[in-house]
């Protein structure tokens, strides 16, 4: 999880931001393109949210295979808000991430949709929030959350900007995930190749037989082929195959 170091003086607070046009989002797109990996990507997103929106704090929650991850926040307070919603099982962020809908909270003190959330949030200084789903094609990959210490802080224009920011973020995160997945796939193929080389040299096997041996071991012991290769490369043996 990454955390932006913006100070109170740097935060927009309740002052609406003006003049955020195509040039600003073009700069955002450039920074997202240059970001190395998912962590830097979401850090760039929340930093831009503070600049482009009438928000005091921002955060991104990502989802992958049903798992939720607090990916970036601009203040530890946002982490606390994410975590207590997950703990009680209700709240605007969970609604946004589970239903894929935009959730707007004009004033947390008068909000009635999530009673347990509202009672718990009184401990914190958040009064209004906006949660926008992040879609990559038809897949919901996360939620961009904006928070303000004042009620009724988010206008229709703020919501429109948040949707644009979320779309930029969705594309960038999806691309970063694809890059990491591709790198992991390449690394796995290299490891399998190294493991096959060890078996070929030790047992005088050809490539086909060496791969079949790795695959059979993987299936018999219910271990991923990559993990089998890692074990063989690191230890020069398959510990569960003693006597085989």
C-alpha positions, 0 to 999 in steps of 0.5 A: 500500500502506498501513501501520498505525503500531501500536507494540509496546506497542499490539500484543496480542502473545500475550495472547488478546483477550476481549469482542469481541462484536457491538458491536465488529464493529458499530463496525468495520462503521461505520468500514468504511462511512465509509472513503473508498476501498480503501486506507482500507478495508484499513487499517481492517481490519488495525488492527482485526485487531491489536485483535481478535486474538492477533496481533503483525502483520497484513496484507491481500493483494488480488487483481484479475484474477489480479494480487496486491497487498499492500494493507495491512500493520501492519509492514514485516516483513509486506511482506517475508514477502509478497514473499519468498513471491511470489519463491520461489513457495510459502508459506501465503499463496500457498496461501490466495490460490490455493486459497481455503482457510484456512491455519493454521501452528501453528509455522513451525519445525516446518512441513513443507508449504513447505520453501523458505518454512520455510527462508527464514522462519527469518530473521524472528521469526514463529512462527505465522500464520493466513491467511483468504480474503476472499470477495465472493459467489463471488469470492476478492478477497484474504486476511487474514493474521495473524502472531505471534512465539510458536508456537501463538498462534491458537486456534479462537476466534481463527480464528472471529473472523478469519473474521468480520473477513474477511467484513466486509472482503470486503464493504467492499472489494467495495463500495469497488471498485464505487464506484471502478469506477462513478466511473471509468465516469462519468469516462470518459463525461464524457471521451468527451462532451468529446471528442465536443464537440470533434469536433462543433464542429471538423467540424460533426458531430452526436453520432452521427457524432462518436461513430462517429469516436471509436469507429472510431479506437479500433478501428483503433488498438487503443486504449481509447475512454477513452484516445482521448478523453483524447488528444483532450481534452488535445491537441485532436488525434488524433496517429495520424490525421495525413493521415486 
